[in-house]
Amino acid sequence: MNDPQEKLKKPVAATLTKRGDVLEGVINSSGKAKDAKPKRVARNEWDDALAAHVATMVDGESVDVEVTINLRESGKRTVRLAGVAALATVGHDPERAAALQEGGFVNPYTFVPTLPRSDQNGTRLAGTGLDDAPPPSHALHGDGQWSGILALTLTTVTPLLLPVPAASQPKDGARAFDVRVDAEGRPLIHGASLKGSLRSAFETVTASRYGVFFEHHDRLAYRVPANTALELTPARVHRDGDDAYFRLCRGDADWTRHSQRDSKVQYAAWVPAYKGQRVHRLGVLRGDPLIEHHGREVHARVVLHQYERTNGRKVTKFRVWRATHLARTEAEIRGSLPPDPTNAARALTAVPGVNPRIVRGWLSATGYSIGTKHDERLFVESPGPEDIPIAPEHERYWQSVLRAYDLAQGYNDPNATYSRDTSGDKAGVVRSRHVPSTKDLRELPHGTLVYVKYDAGRQEITEVHPVMIGRLPFDASPDELLHESLRPADDRSQLSPADRLFGWVPPGRRDDGTETNDGASGHRGRLRVRSVACTTGDWRPPSFPPEGVTLAPLSSPKPTQFRFYASPDPMTGTPMRRGAAKAEGYQISSGLRGRKMYRWREREPDYWQPEADREDPRREYLALEGNRANSKQLVRHRSWVRPGVTFQVELFLDGVHEADLGALIWLLTRGDAAPLRLGAGKPYGFGVIAARLETDRTRVWDAAGVRAGWLRLTRPDPVAPAKLTELADRFDATARGNEVLREATQSYLAAARAVEGPVHYPRKTPQPQAESYQWFVANERLHKGDRGWPLPHVRDVEQRLPYLGADDSDGSDPRAGRGSIPFQGRRAQTPRPAPKQPGSSGSEKGSGQPGAAGRGRRGHRPS
């Protein structure tokens, strides 16, 4: 006999009918005939989703449910909609709550989880009318299609930026922009901008496929710990016709003879170059900065040193050959051996009893890329030599690493230029020589000096890097983590609701080169913005600085910050666990957070009325004095559309599918609870627009009305407004009864509403800061125990992240590596320049990123 408790794990399926305020039907939990009698189920036994669904039912209508009977609680029943899982539970984090006692902030963007539209059992949207399907022909108007005009009123809740370049631009300073106006001098919302805003929201609430998702096939990369450098082997690329191989540079036959168990000899020799430490250069190597001799074959006199540094309880020890003299030939060194330069490096002492030696190798000089760097490197070939063939996977890995550096440079600026002072004492921090990468470098040309992770046992190479301590690609690219059912449609049979309503263009080919075009020329959307007109005469702010206001530069998307963009779950988009290791981000088994949406906060009217164009700590959108030095990053707006301004809009519908229209009307009737976002500056709270459907001006006909009009050559009366409301209610009920749509709509509403607390880019203090990267640097210091914060789930009641302290440097440069090992490639970061396209969405620079809704054909560009 089965254990009674075991039955509780399998809900009982039942069909219940609405009878007034209760549901009634057979709930046979035992399978016996005596239990096959109708039972009444009261409201207190329904879950919230079922209650919301019943509210849309008429008396006598039936609904499929699942009933759980708890024998431990005297047969208490819980009844929910069949096939609908509860929304993912958003747990309370007491540690974050404790950290927020000293204050916190809300990140300007969040993510709406994008659940897969299908699984191994097939479509998860069956029966909703919102699953993938080919669009009906534009030549026909069949049953279930609607046509006509939706009339809207848009009201600005916060100022609206509609920038157009000013007629005259200043010779120096920030670029100037006016408000785009029509022939009557009133603000003009471009129809394509409004359509893009509608599509972004519609894609989200209908859980549609992404409209555009490209340039995400390369793996992103993360900064590796400094101690991983000891696992890498220097190598030089050799090409001979069609043959290509890595030649390992692990020193000559006696190179590692003086290794000890706890202090092994590094393969690359050190070449003093910066911080008052310099190698003595002879002959043609004199004068020019060392970086200009990168890749050159040289000879060096080297001395073995012991490195030892203690950091708390951790002791780092190894041995390294360090150059004292550098020349093109051995004769130049032997013919003139002046005294050794002073050894000014802390933690380095010469190993007694080991004679200096002269070796031949290749100079690796990548530049003064970090303030604590003091040495370049010398690669000395292994005897033999040791050659490992270069495989296609090596080239792909190399290109992924280089692309990660290229992307990072957009928000990671050394903020200095290289000085020709060869000592390096007065040299500014610069990018490593591989940033930005060139087409030639990406192809691993002959003579390229690299670091590889070499498995001596298998004689294979698994990693290839341009510097010793740099970036390591995540296991998977964002493209690999996007579920197949969410990818842009490859052919007409796969069109999701947003594709059918707003239009679709075949992608042609994917990022990996796979051809996807089925020969179709695309699908013309069934919605068109027919007209947009401002109806408010006094649309300008009541007071505005005569010279305009300079906005703070927008930050760039940073999908490499996996704690914000990546999810450990491929299905639900849940946040990463706090303190997760970097290697846990973007794994093959993980996923993406979802579609990006921008936060906003309700403000007092005077918040949007700056007194002058100057830094103002209260007004987050104004540029700080520290940011105004680089005018190329800034834009100055001479005016904007004030809050409370109205626009009348007409949307033309041509044979829209009934389910799609219901979703659209639902979206347009959320009012202030879920406003649209439009125009520039959205991360600073601009462009919040409340939409209202004007039923008295709306004229929509169903299939019967359209048919009657053609047959009688007259225009019949449009459907009653109540019919449109019914369509929206039907979508609402459908969404509550489907786990994919339920997550999409509930999370969309949570993301669209105003939030409490300050909303701004991450920073360490409540006071505005010119450099925003410091919070992310501090958040990676996992050893402090209160770091590694992920971006909260969109439905978390607590959306704030903690400030991480005014002084969190531990007495060291936050950009430096561990100990005295040069941390090559890390640079200071400055905010990203403002968008180049003033008429674009005005979100973060290059606002398409993994997990963001597509707009037009610009697509998603990770940074």
C-alpha positions, 0 to 999 in steps of 0.5 A, a space after each residue: 500500500 502506498 504511503 499516504 504522505 507520498 500522495 501529497 507530492 502529486 496534486 490531484 487534477 480537477 475541473 471546477 466550475 464557477 458557482 457564484 463566489 465558490 468553485 465546484 467540481 469533483 476532486 477525487 483524491 482516492 480514486 474511489 467511486 464514493 469520492 466522485 461527488 462534486 465538492 465546493 471549494 471556497 475562496 480561502 483555498 485558492 492561491 492568488 493566481 487562481 483568484 485573479 483568474 476566477 475574477 475574469 470568469 463568468 458564472 458557469 465557466 470552468 477552469 482546470 486546477 491542481 489540488 493539494 491535500 495536506 493530511 498533516 493539517 486535517 485535509 487542508 486543500 490548496 487549489 491552483 491553476 493547472 500547469 502554473 508553477 508559483 512565481 520563483 521565490 525571491 528570498 530575503 537576504 539578511 546580510 544585505 539588510 544588515 549592510 544596508 543599515 548604513 545606506 544603499 542605492 538602487 541600480 539604474 537598471 534591472 532585468 526582467 527574467 526571460 523564461 524559455 518559450 519551449 522546453 523538451 516537452 514542446 512549447 510552453 505557451 500552447 493555448 495562449 495564442 502567443 506561441 510561435 507561428 507564421 504570420 497570416 497573409 497581408 492579403 487576407 483578413 480572417 477571423 480573429 484579426 482586428 483593424 482600426 485606430 488605437 488613440 492614446 494620450 501620452 503624459 510626461 511624468 519626468 522630463 523628456 529629452 528629444 535631442 537634436 544637435 543645435 545649429 551652432 556648436 561651441 568650439 570648446 566644451 560639451 556638444 549642445 542639443 536642442 529639443 526636436 520640434 515640429 513646424 509649429 515649434 512643439 516637441 516632436 516624438 519621432 514615430 520610430 522612437 515611439 514604436 521602438 519603445 512600444 516594441 521593447 515593452 511588448 516583447 517583455 510582457 509577451 515573453 517574445 523572442 529577442 528582436 535582435 541579439 548579435 555580436 555576443 558569440 565571443 566569450 567575455 573575460 574576467 580579471 584573473 587572480 595574480 597567483 595564476 600567473 605562476 601557472 602560465 608558460 611563455 611562448 613565441 608563435 612560429 609560422 613556416 608556410 602552413 605550419 604554425 606552432 607555439 615554441 615554449 620559452 622555459 629557459 635553457 637547459 640549466 634554467 630551473 636547476 636551482 628550483 626548490 620545492 617551495 620556491 620554483 624558478 619562473 620561466 620568464 626573466 624579469 627586465 627592470 624598467 620602471 619605478 626607479 629600477 632599470 636594466 643597463 642597455 647597451 648599443 642600439 637599445 639605448 635611448 628609446 623607451 623599452 616598449 619600442 623594442 618589444 619582440 626584438 631578439 636580444 642578449 641579457 646578463 641575468 642574475 638569479 633572485 629570490 622573491 619572498 613577500 608576506 601578506 598576513 598569513 600568506 607567504 609568496 615565494 619563487 625564484 626569478 632570473 633578473 636582467 642587469 644588462 641588455 644588448 643586441 649581441 653577447 659581445 656587447 655585454 662581455 666587452 663592457 660590463 659596468 657595475 650592476 644597477 642598484 637592486 631597488 626592488 623590495 622582496 628580491 634578494 640575489 641568490 648566493 653561490 649562483 653565478 650570473 649568466 648571459 642568455 639569448 631571448 626575445 624582449 616582451 615589453 607590454 608597457 607601463 600598464 599598472 602603477 606598481 609595475 617595475 619589470 618587463 619580461 624576457 622569453 628564453 627558448 627551451 632546448 629542443 626546441 619544444 613546439 606545440 601545434 596551433 589549433 583552431 581552438 587556440 586561435 578562437 581562445 586568443 581572439 576571445 581574450 583580445 576582444 574582451 580587452 577591446 570591449 573593456 577599453 570603452 570604460 577602462 581608461 588609463 587616463 594618461 599618456 606614455 612618457 619618453 622618460 625611460 626610467 618610468 618614474 614619470 611615465 603615465 599609466 598606459 594600455 598594454 600594447 595589445 589594446 586595442 587589438 589589430 586584425 593582424 594581431 588577432 591572427 597570431 602572426 609569426 613572432 607573437 609573444 604569448 603566455 600559455 597554460 601548458 599541460 606537460 603530461 598531455 602536451 597540450 595548450 588550453 589557454 593563450 594570453 597576451 600578458 602574464 596576468 590578464 583576462 580569462 574567458 568565461 566558459 560560455 558566451 552570452 550567445 550560447 546561454 540564450 535559450 534557442 526558443 528566445 533567439 531571433 527567429 530564423 524563418 517565418 514559421 518561428 515568429 513570436 508576437 512581437 515579430 508579428 505585430 512590429 515586423 521581422 527581418 530575417 537575420 541572414 546569418 548568426 554570429 557563428 557564420 551559420 546561414 539562417 535566411 530561408 529566402 524570405 524578405 521579412 514580414 511587415 508589421 501590423 502596427 504603425 504609428 500614424 501620428 504624434 502631436 503635442 497638445 500642450 502649448 507651454 511645454 518648456 520648463 518654467 525656469 531653465 539655465 540660459 546656457 542649458 545644463 550639462 548631463 553627467 556622462 552615461 555609463 557603458 554596459 558592463 556584461 563582464 560584471 557577471 554578478 549583474 548580468 549572469 544567472 546561475 539558472 538557465 531557466 529562471 534568471 535568478 541572481 548569482 549567489 552572493 560571493 560567487 567566484 568569478 569562474 562561476 559566471 557565464 558557465 555552460 549550465 547557467 543563463 542570463 538575467 533577462 531583458 534590461 529595464 530602467 528604474 526611476 524614482 518619483 521626485 519633487 517638481 523642483 528636482 527637475 528645475 536646476 538653478 544653473 549649469 553646475 555640479 549639484 549633489 542633489 541632482 544626480 543627472 548633472 555632470 560633476 566638476 571632475 567629469 567636465 574636464 573631458 568635454 568629448 564625454 559630455 552633452 549640454 541640453 538647452 531645454 527639455 520637455 517638462 513633466 505634465 506635457 501631453 501628446 496625442 497618438 494614433 496607432 494604426 492596426 492592420 489585421 492584428 491577431 486577437 491575442 496580440 491585440 489583447 496584450 497590447 491593450 493590456 500594456 497600454 492600460 496600466 497607466 502610472 503603474 507601468 509607464 513607458 520609457 522614451 527618449 534619452 537619459 533614461 538611466 537618470 530618470 528622464 523619459 517616464 511616459 504614462 500612456 492612456 487609451 482614449 476609448 472615445 477616439 479609438 475605432 477598432 473593428 473585428 473580423 466581422 466588422 471588416 467583412 461587413 464593411 467590404 460587403 456593404 461598402 459602408 463603415 459599420 460601427 466599431 466595437 464597443 470599448 468594453 470589448 477591448 477591455 475584455 481582450 485585455 482582461 483575457 490576456 491578463 487571465 491568460 498570463 496568470 495561467 501560464 508560468 512563462 507569461 506570469 513571470 514576464 508580466 509580474 516582473 515587468 510591472 515590478 520593473 516599470 514602477 517607481 522605486 524608493 531610495 536613491 537611484 544612481 550608478 554604483 558608487 562607494 559613498 552617497 556623495 556623487 563620484 566622478 569615477 564609478 568603477 571603484 564600487 565594482 573593484 571593492 565588490 570583488 574583494 571577497 575576502 572582506 566577507 561582505 562583498 560579491 553582491 549580485 544585482 537584486 531580483 526585480 521582484 525583490 522587495 529590497 532593491 538597494 545595494 550597499 555603499 562599500 565605504 569611503 575608504 576601502 583601499 586597504 592602503 593599496 592601489 585598488 587597481 594593483 595586483 597582489 604583492 609586487 608582481 606586476 598586474 599588467 593590463 589593469 587600468 583606471 576607469 572613467 565614465 563612458 562618453 555620452 551616446 553619439 546618436 542623440 536621437 537614439 534611446 538615450 540609455 547606456 552607451 551602446 545600450 544593446 547588451 546580453 539580456 536587453 530587449 531589441 530595438 530596431 536593427 541596432 542590436 545588442 552590443 556588449 561592453 
